[in-house]
């Protein structure tokens, strides 16, 4: 052919040579500029085609197939290798991965369905460990508790898939994670979140078990319980100083994954019940120490349950015959069991008698009545 070269192949070879220089001389001026502009968080061979890029950069990208065909990674610590897309198996071994890449994972859906506000910015790396460290230093305690609980739930679901061949869908896994966190909050309250002693004269000293209120005073126990579908059940038990029943009630509220908000909603419902029944002197008792502490100390977080707790606090300020007390889970078993029962008999009122579902807890509590 008169000695002329294949100009198209010759041009691609020169462009591929430029790409090779960008890979092997990453500290050069042109490599530094192009990386900062077109692939700050990736490698050259992982970049995506963009029609807004310069003509010279698009030309180098078009010839990158030559590098991909002839290059493969030498595996060191593996931190820069994409196991599914990069060529890291020696060509003599076939350069293929026998295990197919999963077509649909639920990890993103799991995170973005959570109560967290997920943001992705160019300042954050693609690594989960780096993102976790970033959140650890840039978010509050409540969000980190949600993150660690969801991470554990994903790990548990992964083990179920690998070892038991069982798939746990997101619509079940996420409520389980939030329910686990709710149980943790209750247990941690029993151990180390005891509130400061109140100066109110009706504030009893026994917070480890249910105790009767002073004479001519009523005690209203309240608790909340999370259902797998995201609804909250509320249970309220109102008793006299001799342990006899004034009434019991259940409520079901919709759609909140915030434990603090559900507990505060339970307190609000208890105050509404007291107002509706025109009761005079009442001690409200609950096992959510964070809520009790916030109201006693007049320090409210800037979130939904903080606003509702502030509203509840006004009710106690306006009526000095109302008081709020913290009690351990052991002292609040009747209200907790009734909150679980709320999904069986929602929004019901029992007048002057206890529901059968909590009778065994009432009998235990009566042992403390003298």
C-alpha positions in Angstrom: 0.0 0.0 0.0 2.9 2.4 -1.0 4.3 2.2 2.6 1.7 4.4 4.2 0.7 3.6 7.9 -2.8 2.9 9.1 -3.3 6.5 10.3 -6.3 5.5 12.5 -4.3 2.8 14.4 -1.3 5.1 14.5 -3.3 7.9 16.1 -4.9 5.5 18.7 -1.4 4.2 19.6 -0.2 7.7 20.2 -3.2 8.6 22.3 -2.9 5.3 24.3 0.8 6.3 24.9 -0.4 9.6 26.4 -2.8 7.7 28.6 0.0 5.4 29.7 2.1 8.4 30.7 -0.7 9.7 32.8 -0.9 6.4 34.6 2.9 5.9 35.1 3.8 9.5 35.8 1.0 10.7 38.0 3.1 13.6 39.5 3.7 15.3 36.2 2.0 18.7 35.7 -0.4 17.5 32.9 -1.3 14.4 34.9 -2.0 16.4 38.0 -4.2 18.9 36.1 -6.2 16.3 34.2 -6.7 14.1 37.3 -8.0 17.1 39.3 -10.4 18.1 36.6 -11.7 14.7 35.2 -11.0 11.9 37.8 -10.2 13.3 41.2 -11.6 10.2 43.1 -10.9 7.4 40.5 -8.2 5.9 38.3 -7.7 6.8 34.7 -9.2 3.5 33.4 -12.3 4.0 35.7 -13.3 7.3 34.2 -16.7 7.7 32.4 -17.1 9.4 29.0 -18.3 12.9 29.1 -19.3 15.1 26.1 -18.6 18.2 28.1 -14.9 17.3 28.4 -12.2 18.8 26.1 -11.5 17.3 22.7 -8.0 16.1 23.8 -9.3 14.4 26.9 -12.1 12.7 25.1 -9.6 11.5 22.5 -7.4 9.9 25.3 -10.5 8.3 26.7 -11.4 6.8 23.3 -8.0 5.1 23.2 -8.2 3.8 26.7 -9.6 0.4 25.4 -6.0 -0.4 24.3 -4.7 0.0 27.8 -7.6 -1.9 29.3 -6.9 -4.8 26.9 -3.2 -5.0 27.6 -2.9 -4.0 31.3 -3.7 -5.8 34.5 -3.1 -5.0 38.2 -0.4 -6.4 40.3 -2.3 -7.0 43.6 -0.7 -5.3 46.7 -3.1 -4.4 49.5 -6.0 -4.2 47.1 -7.2 -0.7 48.2 -7.2 0.8 44.7 -8.7 -2.2 42.8 -12.3 -2.5 41.8 -12.7 -6.3 42.2 -15.6 -6.4 39.7 -14.4 -4.1 36.9 -10.6 -4.0 37.0 -8.3 -6.6 35.4 -6.4 -8.0 38.4 -6.3 -11.7 37.4 -3.3 -12.6 35.2 -4.3 -12.9 31.6 -3.0 -16.5 31.5 -5.7 -17.3 34.1 -8.4 -16.0 31.9 -8.7 -12.5 33.5 -12.3 -13.4 34.6 -14.0 -13.7 37.9 -15.9 -16.9 38.3 -18.4 -15.4 40.9 -20.8 -13.2 39.1 -21.4 -9.6 40.3 -24.7 -9.2 42.2 -27.1 -7.5 39.9 -29.2 -5.8 42.6 -28.0 -5.0 46.2 -30.2 -3.4 48.8 -27.5 -1.5 50.6 -28.3 2.0 49.1 -32.1 1.4 49.6 -31.4 0.4 53.2 -29.5 3.6 54.0 -31.7 6.0 52.1 -34.9 4.5 53.7 -33.5 5.2 57.2 -34.2 8.3 59.3 -30.8 9.6 58.4 -30.2 12.6 56.1 -27.7 11.0 53.7 -25.6 13.5 51.8 -22.9 12.7 49.2 -20.3 15.3 48.3 -17.1 15.4 46.4 -15.2 16.0 49.6 -16.2 12.5 50.8 -14.4 9.4 49.5 -16.0 6.4 48.0 -14.9 4.1 50.8 -17.4 3.1 53.4 -14.8 3.2 56.2 -13.9 6.7 55.1 -17.6 7.7 55.1 -18.1 6.1 58.5 -15.1 8.1 59.9 -16.4 11.3 58.3 -19.9 10.8 59.9 -18.2 9.9 63.3 -16.7 13.4 63.3 -19.5 15.4 61.7 -22.8 14.1 63.1 -24.5 13.8 66.4 -24.8 10.9 68.8 -28.3 9.9 67.8 -27.3 9.6 64.1 -24.2 7.5 64.9 -26.4 5.1 66.9 -28.6 4.7 63.9 -25.6 4.2 61.6 -24.0 1.6 63.8 -27.3 -0.3 64.2 -28.0 -0.4 60.5 -24.4 -1.5 59.8 -24.8 -4.4 62.3 -28.2 -5.3 60.6 -26.6 -5.3 57.2 -23.8 -7.5 58.5 -26.3 -9.9 60.1 -28.4 -10.0 56.8 -25.2 -10.7 54.9 -24.4 -13.7 57.2 -28.0 -15.0 56.8 -27.6 -14.8 53.0 -24.1 -16.5 52.9 -24.5 -19.2 55.5 -28.3 -19.8 55.7 -29.3 -18.8 52.1 -32.0 -16.6 53.5 -32.8 -13.1 52.0 -33.9 -10.4 54.4 -35.7 -7.7 52.4 -35.2 -4.0 53.3 -38.8 -3.5 54.4 -38.1 -6.0 57.2 -34.4 -5.3 57.9 -34.8 -1.6 58.6 -37.6 -1.8 61.1 -35.7 -4.6 62.9 -32.7 -2.3 63.1 -34.8 0.5 64.6 -36.5 -1.8 67.0 -33.1 -3.1 68.1 -32.1 0.5 68.7 -35.3 1.2 70.7 -34.6 -1.8 72.9 -31.1 -0.6 73.5 -32.4 2.8 74.6 -34.6 1.2 77.1 -31.9 -1.0 78.5 -29.3 1.8 78.7 -31.9 3.9 80.6 -32.0 1.2 83.3 -28.2 1.2 83.7 -26.9 4.7 83.6 -29.4 7.3 82.5 -31.1 7.9 85.8 -32.3 11.5 86.1 -31.5 13.9 88.9 -33.7 13.9 91.9 -36.7 16.3 91.6 -37.6 18.7 94.4 -41.3 18.0 93.9 -42.7 16.6 97.2 -44.6 13.8 95.4 -41.4 12.5 93.6 -41.0 9.0 95.1 -37.5 7.7 95.8 -38.1 4.1 94.6 -37.3 4.0 90.8 -36.4 0.3 90.5 -39.9 -1.1 90.7 -43.5 0.2 90.6 -44.4 2.0 93.8 -47.8 3.4 94.8 -48.3 7.2 94.8 -48.9 9.2 98.0 -52.4 9.2 99.5 -55.0 11.0 97.5 -52.7 11.0 94.5 -52.8 9.0 91.2 -50.0 7.5 89.2 -50.1 7.2 85.4 -47.5 4.9 83.8 -46.9 5.3 80.0 -44.7 3.6 77.5 -44.2 3.2 73.7 -43.4 0.1 71.5 -42.2 0.0 67.9 -44.0 -2.4 65.5 -42.2 -3.8 62.4 -44.3 -1.7 60.0 -43.1 1.6 61.6 -46.2 2.2 63.8 -45.9 2.9 67.5 -48.2 1.4 70.2 -48.7 3.4 73.3 -49.9 2.0 76.7 -51.1 3.9 79.7 -52.1 2.5 83.1 -53.7 4.8 85.8 -53.7 3.6 89.4 -54.7 4.8 92.9 -52.5 4.8 96.0 -53.8 1.4 97.0 -53.0 -0.1 93.6 -56.6 -0.2 92.3 -57.3 0.6 88.7 -58.7 3.9 87.6 -58.3 3.0 83.9 -56.0 1.9 81.1 -55.7 3.0 77.5 -54.0 2.1 74.3 -53.1 4.3 71.3 -51.6 3.6 67.9 -49.7 6.4 66.1 -48.4 6.3 62.6 -45.0 6.5 61.1 -42.0 7.6 63.2 -38.7 5.9 63.4 -37.6 8.4 66.1 -37.6 6.6 69.5 -37.5 9.9 71.3 -40.4 11.3 69.4 -42.6 8.2 70.0 -41.8 8.3 73.8 -42.6 12.0 73.9 -45.8 11.4 72.0 -46.8 8.9 74.6 -46.2 11.5 77.3 -48.3 14.0 75.3 -51.2 11.4 75.1 -50.9 10.8 78.9 -51.3 14.6 79.5 -54.2 14.7 77.1 -55.8 11.8 79.1 -55.3 13.6 82.4 -56.9 16.8 81.0 -59.8 14.9 79.4 -60.6 13.2 82.7 -60.1 16.4 84.7 -57.8 14.8 87.1 -56.2 16.8 89.9 -53.0 15.4 91.4 -51.1 12.9 89.2 -47.6 11.5 88.9 -46.7 10.6 85.3 -44.1 7.8 85.2 -42.1 6.7 82.2 -38.8 4.8 81.5 -37.5 7.2 78.9 -34.8 8.9 81.0 -33.7 11.3 78.2 -37.2 12.8 78.0 -37.5 13.1 81.7 -34.1 14.7 82.0 -34.9 17.2 79.3 -38.1 18.3 81.0 -36.6 18.5 84.5 -33.6 20.5 83.3 -35.4 22.6 80.7 -32.9 21.6 78.0 -34.6 20.6 74.8 -32.8 19.4 71.6 -33.6 21.2 68.4 -35.5 18.3 66.8 -39.1 17.0 66.7 -39.2 15.3 70.1 -37.5 18.3 71.6 -40.3 20.6 70.4 -42.9 18.2 71.7 -41.1 17.8 75.1 -41.1 21.6 75.4 -44.8 21.6 74.9 -45.3 18.9 77.5 -43.1 20.8 79.9 -45.5 23.8 79.8 -48.3 21.5 81.1 -46.2 20.7 84.2 -45.3 24.3 84.7 -49.0 25.4 84.6 -50.1 22.7 87.1 -47.9 22.2 90.1 -50.0 19.2 91.1 -48.6 17.3 88.1 -45.2 15.8 88.3 -43.0 13.6 86.0 -40.9 10.7 87.3 -38.4 8.3 85.7 -38.7 4.6 86.5 -36.7 1.6 85.3 -38.2 -0.9 82.8 -38.9 -3.2 85.7 -41.1 -0.6 87.3 -42.9 0.1 84.0 -43.7 -3.5 82.8 -47.5 -3.0 82.9 -47.4 0.0 80.5 -44.8 -1.6 78.3 -46.9 -4.8 77.9 -50.0 -2.7 77.2 -48.1 -0.8 74.5 -47.2 -4.1 72.8 -50.9 -5.1 73.1 -52.0 -1.8 71.5 -51.7 -3.4 68.0 -54.2 -6.1 69.0 -56.7 -3.7 70.6 -55.8 -0.2 69.4 -57.3 3.0 70.8 -59.2 1.3 73.6 -60.1 2.5 77.1 -60.7 0.2 80.1 -62.5 1.9 82.9 -61.9 0.7 86.5 -60.4 -2.6 85.5 -57.1 -3.9 84.1 -56.8 -5.6 80.7 -56.2 -9.3 81.0 -52.9 -8.9 79.1 -51.2 -7.0 82.0 -52.8 -8.8 85.0 -49.7 -10.8 85.8 -47.6 -7.5 85.9 -50.2 -5.9 88.1 -50.0 -8.8 90.6 -46.3 -8.4 90.8 -46.6 -4.6 91.3 -49.2 -5.2 94.1 -46.4 -6.8 96.2 -45.0 -3.3 96.7 -48.4 -1.9 98.0 -48.5 -1.8 101.8 
